């Protein structure tokens, strides 16, 4: 719901200073394509899953609150999105300068699939791919402590 937006903003410092990110987060919430990780009601991170990448699933954004980074939540979000994925191919991307995201994608079983130049000056976008076996239900490594919320648009 729209009421979940402040929790998303709380996880994402970039959204505090960039209206374009807030607009994007409102859009994904309205579409129901955002997954919010909560522990004891506290927002720790979120990720979005869309199906506009040449007919395949794409994770355009994964964000973990600064205080909770490098504790496995990013991996848990990717695992849950893989479980929810409706296509047999799942893609994501990051800048070449973002080494932590590259390590996260490797740990999650993604492989490099290509590169796009000229999105960010001097910092190419690296595309990652993972095959998603149909019917597979990957285990969520943090299922015991994390609840997943799917913010929805207000009716």
Secondary structure, 3 states (H helix, E strand, C coil): CHHHHHHHHHHCHHHHHCHHHHHHHHHHHHHCCEEEEEECCEEEEEEEEEEEECCEEEEEEEEECHHHCCCCHHHHHHHHHHHHCCCCEEEEEEECCCHHHHHHHHHCCCEEEEEECCCCCCCCEEEEEEECCCCCCCCCCCCCCCEEECCCCCC
